[in-house]
């Protein structure tokens, strides 16, 4: 639970506050999912 809290604060909330944009929160929330999907697809479609 502490790791999730820290990831949420520094990985998603801080970039949104820093750049004053909701888009940064969206990008930092979505990008890891795309990376994981890309890795899994590259292993499955090999």
N, CA, C and O atoms as a CHARMM CRD file, in Angstrom:
* protein
*
  184
    1    1 UNK  N      0.80600  -1.19800   0.00000 PROA 1      0.00000
    2    1 UNK  CA     0.00000   0.00000   0.00000 PROA 1      0.00000
    3    1 UNK  C      0.85400   1.26800   0.00000 PROA 1      0.00000
    4    1 UNK  O      0.52000   2.20500  -0.72600 PROA 1      0.00000
    5    2 UNK  N      1.92800   1.34700   0.77000 PROA 2      0.00000
    6    2 UNK  CA     2.76100   2.55400   0.69800 PROA 2      0.00000
    7    2 UNK  C      3.37100   2.76500  -0.69100 PROA 2      0.00000
    8    2 UNK  O      3.50100   3.90200  -1.14500 PROA 2      0.00000
    9    3 UNK  N      3.74500   1.67500  -1.36200 PROA 3      0.00000
   10    3 UNK  CA     4.32000   1.80900  -2.70300 PROA 3      0.00000
   11    3 UNK  C      3.28400   2.37500  -3.67900 PROA 3      0.00000
   12    3 UNK  O      3.62200   3.19300  -4.53500 PROA 3      0.00000
   13    4 UNK  N      2.04700   1.95000  -3.55800 PROA 4      0.00000
   14    4 UNK  CA     0.97700   2.46100  -4.41200 PROA 4      0.00000
   15    4 UNK  C      0.73200   3.94000  -4.14400 PROA 4      0.00000
   16    4 UNK  O      0.51600   4.71800  -5.07400 PROA 4      0.00000
   17    5 UNK  N      0.76500   4.32000  -2.89100 PROA 5      0.00000
   18    5 UNK  CA     0.58100   5.72600  -2.54000 PROA 5      0.00000
   19    5 UNK  C      1.69900   6.58100  -3.12100 PROA 5      0.00000
   20    5 UNK  O      1.43900   7.63500  -3.70100 PROA 5      0.00000
   21    6 UNK  N      2.92500   6.13900  -2.96900 PROA 6      0.00000
   22    6 UNK  CA     4.06000   6.89200  -3.50400 PROA 6      0.00000
   23    6 UNK  C      4.01300   6.96400  -5.02400 PROA 6      0.00000
   24    6 UNK  O      4.32000   8.00300  -5.60900 PROA 6      0.00000
   25    7 UNK  N      3.63100   5.86700  -5.66300 PROA 7      0.00000
   26    7 UNK  CA     3.51100   5.87500  -7.12400 PROA 7      0.00000
   27    7 UNK  C      2.43400   6.85100  -7.56400 PROA 7      0.00000
   28    7 UNK  O      2.61900   7.57300  -8.54400 PROA 7      0.00000
   29    8 UNK  N      1.32900   6.88400  -6.86600 PROA 8      0.00000
   30    8 UNK  CA     0.25400   7.80900  -7.21600 PROA 8      0.00000
   31    8 UNK  C      0.64800   9.25500  -7.02000 PROA 8      0.00000
   32    8 UNK  O      0.30900  10.11500  -7.83300 PROA 8      0.00000
   33    9 UNK  N      1.36600   9.52600  -5.94100 PROA 9      0.00000
   34    9 UNK  CA     1.77900  10.90200  -5.66800 PROA 9      0.00000
   35    9 UNK  C      2.83900  11.38700  -6.64000 PROA 9      0.00000
   36    9 UNK  O      2.68400  12.43300  -7.27000 PROA 9      0.00000
   37   10 UNK  N      3.90900  10.62900  -6.75900 PROA 10     0.00000
   38   10 UNK  CA     5.04300  11.09500  -7.55400 PROA 10     0.00000
   39   10 UNK  C      4.93200  10.73200  -9.02800 PROA 10     0.00000
   40   10 UNK  O      5.48500  11.42200  -9.88400 PROA 10     0.00000
   41   11 UNK  N      4.22900   9.66400  -9.32200 PROA 11     0.00000
   42   11 UNK  CA     4.12700   9.23500 -10.71200 PROA 11     0.00000
   43   11 UNK  C      2.99800   9.88900 -11.47500 PROA 11     0.00000
   44   11 UNK  O      3.06500  10.00700 -12.69800 PROA 11     0.00000
   45   12 UNK  N      1.95300  10.32000 -10.76900 PROA 12     0.00000
   46   12 UNK  CA     0.79400  10.84900 -11.48000 PROA 12     0.00000
   47   12 UNK  C      0.38200  12.23200 -10.99800 PROA 12     0.00000
   48   12 UNK  O      0.11600  13.11500 -11.81400 PROA 12     0.00000
   49   13 UNK  N      0.32600  12.43100  -9.71000 PROA 13     0.00000
   50   13 UNK  CA    -0.14800  13.71600  -9.19800 PROA 13     0.00000
   51   13 UNK  C      0.88600  14.82600  -9.38500 PROA 13     0.00000
   52   13 UNK  O      0.53600  15.94300  -9.76600 PROA 13     0.00000
   53   14 UNK  N      2.14800  14.52300  -9.12100 PROA 14     0.00000
   54   14 UNK  CA     3.16800  15.56700  -9.23400 PROA 14     0.00000
   55   14 UNK  C      3.30600  16.12000 -10.65700 PROA 14     0.00000
   56   14 UNK  O      3.34400  17.33900 -10.82300 PROA 14     0.00000
   57   15 UNK  N      3.38400  15.26300 -11.69800 PROA 15     0.00000
   58   15 UNK  CA     3.47800  15.83900 -13.05100 PROA 15     0.00000
   59   15 UNK  C      2.26600  16.69900 -13.40900 PROA 15     0.00000
   60   15 UNK  O      2.41300  17.71000 -14.09700 PROA 15     0.00000
   61   16 UNK  N      1.09000  16.31900 -12.96000 PROA 16     0.00000
   62   16 UNK  CA    -0.11000  17.12700 -13.23600 PROA 16     0.00000
   63   16 UNK  C     -0.00200  18.49300 -12.57900 PROA 16     0.00000
   64   16 UNK  O     -0.33100  19.51200 -13.18700 PROA 16     0.00000
   65   17 UNK  N      0.45600  18.50900 -11.34300 PROA 17     0.00000
   66   17 UNK  CA     0.60500  19.77500 -10.62300 PROA 17     0.00000
   67   17 UNK  C      1.75600  20.59600 -11.20200 PROA 17     0.00000
   68   17 UNK  O      1.65200  21.81500 -11.34100 PROA 17     0.00000
   69   18 UNK  N      2.83500  19.92500 -11.53100 PROA 18     0.00000
   70   18 UNK  CA     4.03900  20.61200 -12.02800 PROA 18     0.00000
   71   18 UNK  C      3.77800  21.32900 -13.34200 PROA 18     0.00000
   72   18 UNK  O      4.19400  22.47400 -13.51900 PROA 18     0.00000
   73   19 UNK  N      3.09700  20.67100 -14.25500 PROA 19     0.00000
   74   19 UNK  CA     2.84100  21.24800 -15.57100 PROA 19     0.00000
   75   19 UNK  C      1.46800  21.89400 -15.68300 PROA 19     0.00000
   76   19 UNK  O      1.08900  22.38400 -16.74700 PROA 19     0.00000
   77   20 UNK  N      0.71900  21.89300 -14.57400 PROA 20     0.00000
   78   20 UNK  CA    -0.61200  22.51200 -14.54400 PROA 20     0.00000
   79   20 UNK  C     -1.49700  21.99700 -15.68100 PROA 20     0.00000
   80   20 UNK  O     -2.19000  22.76500 -16.34800 PROA 20     0.00000
   81   21 UNK  N     -1.45500  20.68700 -15.88000 PROA 21     0.00000
   82   21 UNK  CA    -2.21200  20.10400 -16.97900 PROA 21     0.00000
   83   21 UNK  C     -2.72100  18.72300 -16.58600 PROA 21     0.00000
   84   21 UNK  O     -1.97700  17.89400 -16.06200 PROA 21     0.00000
   85   22 UNK  N     -3.97200  18.50000 -16.84400 PROA 22     0.00000
   86   22 UNK  CA    -4.55300  17.17800 -16.60600 PROA 22     0.00000
   87   22 UNK  C     -3.98000  16.15800 -17.57500 PROA 22     0.00000
   88   22 UNK  O     -3.93500  14.96600 -17.27000 PROA 22     0.00000
   89   23 UNK  N     -3.54200  16.61800 -18.74200 PROA 23     0.00000
   90   23 UNK  CA    -2.99300  15.71200 -19.74900 PROA 23     0.00000
   91   23 UNK  C     -1.75200  14.98900 -19.25700 PROA 23     0.00000
   92   23 UNK  O     -1.52700  13.83200 -19.61500 PROA 23     0.00000
   93   24 UNK  N     -0.95100  15.64900 -18.44900 PROA 24     0.00000
   94   24 UNK  CA     0.24500  14.98300 -17.91300 PROA 24     0.00000
   95   24 UNK  C     -0.14900  13.83100 -16.98700 PROA 24     0.00000
   96   24 UNK  O      0.51100  12.79200 -16.98500 PROA 24     0.00000
   97   25 UNK  N     -1.19600  14.00000 -16.21600 PROA 25     0.00000
   98   25 UNK  CA    -1.69100  12.91000 -15.38200 PROA 25     0.00000
   99   25 UNK  C     -2.20000  11.75700 -16.22100 PROA 25     0.00000
  100   25 UNK  O     -1.98400  10.59100 -15.89000 PROA 25     0.00000
  101   26 UNK  N     -2.87100  12.08700 -17.30200 PROA 26     0.00000
  102   26 UNK  CA    -3.35400  11.04600 -18.21400 PROA 26     0.00000
  103   26 UNK  C     -2.19700  10.29000 -18.85200 PROA 26     0.00000
  104   26 UNK  O     -2.22700   9.06400 -18.95000 PROA 26     0.00000
  105   27 UNK  N     -1.19100  11.01700 -19.28100 PROA 27     0.00000
  106   27 UNK  CA    -0.04100  10.38200 -19.93600 PROA 27     0.00000
  107   27 UNK  C      0.70700   9.49100 -18.94800 PROA 27     0.00000
  108   27 UNK  O      1.04100   8.35200 -19.27600 PROA 27     0.00000
  109   28 UNK  N      0.97400   9.99500 -17.74400 PROA 28     0.00000
  110   28 UNK  CA     1.72900   9.19800 -16.77800 PROA 28     0.00000
  111   28 UNK  C      0.91300   8.02200 -16.24300 PROA 28     0.00000
  112   28 UNK  O      1.48100   7.06300 -15.72200 PROA 28     0.00000
  113   29 UNK  N     -0.38700   8.08800 -16.36500 PROA 29     0.00000
  114   29 UNK  CA    -1.23100   6.97700 -15.93500 PROA 29     0.00000
  115   29 UNK  C     -1.35600   5.92100 -17.03100 PROA 29     0.00000
  116   29 UNK  O     -1.46100   4.73200 -16.73000 PROA 29     0.00000
  117   30 UNK  N     -1.34600   6.33600 -18.29200 PROA 30     0.00000
  118   30 UNK  CA    -1.58900   5.44500 -19.41200 PROA 30     0.00000
  119   30 UNK  C     -0.32100   4.84900 -20.00400 PROA 30     0.00000
  120   30 UNK  O     -0.34600   3.71400 -20.48000 PROA 30     0.00000
  121   31 UNK  N      0.77000   5.57000 -19.98700 PROA 31     0.00000
  122   31 UNK  CA     2.00600   5.12600 -20.62100 PROA 31     0.00000
  123   31 UNK  C      2.50300   3.76900 -20.11800 PROA 31     0.00000
  124   31 UNK  O      2.87000   2.93300 -20.94400 PROA 31     0.00000
  125   32 UNK  N      2.53500   3.50900 -18.82100 PROA 32     0.00000
  126   32 UNK  CA     2.99000   2.17500 -18.37800 PROA 32     0.00000
  127   32 UNK  C      2.12000   1.03600 -18.91300 PROA 32     0.00000
  128   32 UNK  O      2.62300  -0.05700 -19.17200 PROA 32     0.00000
  129   33 UNK  N      0.83600   1.28200 -19.07700 PROA 33     0.00000
  130   33 UNK  CA    -0.04700   0.24400 -19.62400 PROA 33     0.00000
  131   33 UNK  C      0.33500  -0.08000 -21.06300 PROA 33     0.00000
  132   33 UNK  O      0.37500  -1.24600 -21.45600 PROA 33     0.00000
  133   34 UNK  N      0.61600   0.95500 -21.84400 PROA 34     0.00000
  134   34 UNK  CA     1.01900   0.72500 -23.23300 PROA 34     0.00000
  135   34 UNK  C      2.36000   0.00000 -23.31500 PROA 34     0.00000
  136   34 UNK  O      2.55800  -0.84300 -24.19000 PROA 34     0.00000
  137   35 UNK  N      3.26700   0.32300 -22.42100 PROA 35     0.00000
  138   35 UNK  CA     4.56700  -0.35100 -22.40600 PROA 35     0.00000
  139   35 UNK  C      4.38500  -1.82800 -22.07200 PROA 35     0.00000
  140   35 UNK  O      4.97800  -2.68700 -22.72500 PROA 35     0.00000
  141   36 UNK  N      3.58000  -2.12600 -21.07700 PROA 36     0.00000
  142   36 UNK  CA     3.34900  -3.52300 -20.69400 PROA 36     0.00000
  143   36 UNK  C      2.64400  -4.28000 -21.81400 PROA 36     0.00000
  144   36 UNK  O      3.01100  -5.41600 -22.11600 PROA 36     0.00000
  145   37 UNK  N      1.64700  -3.67100 -22.42700 PROA 37     0.00000
  146   37 UNK  CA     0.94900  -4.32200 -23.54500 PROA 37     0.00000
  147   37 UNK  C      1.90900  -4.58800 -24.68900 PROA 37     0.00000
  148   37 UNK  O      1.86200  -5.65400 -25.30300 PROA 37     0.00000
  149   38 UNK  N      2.78000  -3.63200 -24.98200 PROA 38     0.00000
  150   38 UNK  CA     3.76900  -3.81800 -26.04300 PROA 38     0.00000
  151   38 UNK  C      4.72800  -4.95000 -25.73700 PROA 38     0.00000
  152   38 UNK  O      5.05700  -5.73900 -26.62300 PROA 38     0.00000
  153   39 UNK  N      5.18200  -5.04100 -24.49800 PROA 39     0.00000
  154   39 UNK  CA     6.08300  -6.12400 -24.11600 PROA 39     0.00000
  155   39 UNK  C      5.39800  -7.48700 -24.21000 PROA 39     0.00000
  156   39 UNK  O      5.97300  -8.44300 -24.73000 PROA 39     0.00000
  157   40 UNK  N      4.18700  -7.56600 -23.71000 PROA 40     0.00000
  158   40 UNK  CA     3.45400  -8.83900 -23.75100 PROA 40     0.00000
  159   40 UNK  C      3.17200  -9.24600 -25.19800 PROA 40     0.00000
  160   40 UNK  O      3.34800 -10.40900 -25.56100 PROA 40     0.00000
  161   41 UNK  N      2.74200  -8.30500 -26.01000 PROA 41     0.00000
  162   41 UNK  CA     2.48500  -8.62800 -27.42000 PROA 41     0.00000
  163   41 UNK  C      3.74900  -9.07500 -28.14700 PROA 41     0.00000
  164   41 UNK  O      3.70800  -9.99300 -28.96600 PROA 41     0.00000
  165   42 UNK  N      4.86500  -8.42800 -27.84700 PROA 42     0.00000
  166   42 UNK  CA     6.10400  -8.82600 -28.50300 PROA 42     0.00000
  167   42 UNK  C      6.52200 -10.23400 -28.10200 PROA 42     0.00000
  168   42 UNK  O      7.11300 -10.95600 -28.90500 PROA 42     0.00000
  169   43 UNK  N      6.22200 -10.63200 -26.87100 PROA 43     0.00000
  170   43 UNK  CA     6.54500 -11.99200 -26.44800 PROA 43     0.00000
  171   43 UNK  C      5.56300 -13.01800 -27.01100 PROA 43     0.00000
  172   43 UNK  O      5.95500 -14.12900 -27.36600 PROA 43     0.00000
  173   44 UNK  N      4.29700 -12.64500 -27.09200 PROA 44     0.00000
  174   44 UNK  CA     3.28200 -13.59100 -27.57300 PROA 44     0.00000
  175   44 UNK  C      3.36800 -13.77500 -29.07700 PROA 44     0.00000
  176   44 UNK  O      3.22000 -14.89400 -29.56900 PROA 44     0.00000
  177   45 UNK  N      3.60200 -12.71800 -29.80400 PROA 45     0.00000
  178   45 UNK  CA     3.61100 -12.77600 -31.27300 PROA 45     0.00000
  179   45 UNK  C      4.97500 -13.16500 -31.83900 PROA 45     0.00000
  180   45 UNK  O      5.18400 -13.10900 -33.05100 PROA 45     0.00000
  181   46 UNK  N      5.87500 -13.54800 -30.99000 PROA 46     0.00000
  182   46 UNK  CA     7.23100 -13.90300 -31.41700 PROA 46     0.00000
  183   46 UNK  C      7.27900 -15.17500 -32.20600 PROA 46     0.00000
  184   46 UNK  O      8.35400 -15.59700 -32.63100 PROA 46     0.00000
